[in-house]
């Protein structure tokens, strides 16, 4: 299986979204448990990274949909006509 640079970037961004989302949820739970530590007040960098990964991943997905004759995994003609 051949991976492209664009596919690798999409995978990295998707993993970044999942990791940052889990960190934010963990900070929310810790902040609910101990509000005096202000975990969410110190999570600005993680939240910014989550926003960047989400927007970049969304743009790559949207622009990948615009190529006719390819499915979203970069294979074949997307199940269309067979020649």
C-alpha positions in Angstrom: 0.0 0.0 0.0 1.4 3.4 -1.0 0.9 6.3 1.3 1.0 9.8 0.0 2.3 12.9 1.9 -1.3 14.3 2.0 -2.6 11.1 3.4 0.1 11.0 6.1 -0.7 14.7 7.0 -4.4 13.8 7.3 -3.6 10.9 9.6 -1.4 13.0 11.8 -4.0 15.7 12.0 -6.7 13.2 12.9 -4.6 11.7 15.6 -3.8 15.2 16.9 -7.5 16.0 17.1 -8.2 12.8 19.1 -5.3 13.4 21.5 -6.0 17.0 22.1 -9.7 16.3 22.6 -8.9 13.6 25.2 -6.6 16.1 27.0 -9.3 18.7 27.1 -11.9 16.2 28.5 -9.3 15.2 31.1 -8.7 18.8 32.1 -12.5 19.4 32.3 -12.9 16.4 34.7 -9.9 17.5 36.8 -11.3 21.1 36.8 -14.7 19.8 37.9 -13.0 17.7 40.7 -10.7 20.5 41.9 -11.7 23.9 40.6 -9.1 25.8 42.6 -6.3 24.3 40.4 -7.8 26.0 37.3 -6.8 23.3 34.8 -8.9 24.8 32.0 -7.3 28.2 32.5 -3.9 26.6 31.6 -5.2 24.6 28.7 -5.1 27.5 26.2 -2.2 26.0 24.1 -3.9 22.6 23.9 -7.2 24.2 22.9 -5.5 26.2 20.2 -3.7 23.1 18.9 -7.1 21.3 18.8 -8.7 24.1 16.8 -5.8 24.2 14.4 -5.8 20.4 13.8 -9.6 20.3 13.4 -9.7 23.2 10.9 -6.7 21.8 8.9 -8.1 18.3 8.9 -11.5 19.6 7.7 -9.9 21.7 4.9 -7.9 18.7 3.7 -11.0 16.5 3.7 -13.1 19.1 1.8 -10.4 19.7 -0.8 -9.9 16.0 -1.3 -13.6 15.5 -2.1 -13.3 17.9 -5.0 -11.2 15.5 -7.1 -13.5 13.5 -9.4 -12.5 10.0 -10.2 -10.9 9.3 -6.8 -12.5 8.1 -3.5 -11.4 9.7 -0.2 -8.7 7.2 0.2 -7.0 8.1 -3.1 -7.9 4.8 -4.8 -9.4 4.1 -8.2 -12.5 5.9 -9.5 -14.5 5.7 -6.3 -16.6 2.8 -7.4 -18.0 4.5 -10.5 -17.9 3.2 -14.0 -15.6 0.3 -14.7 -13.6 0.2 -17.9 
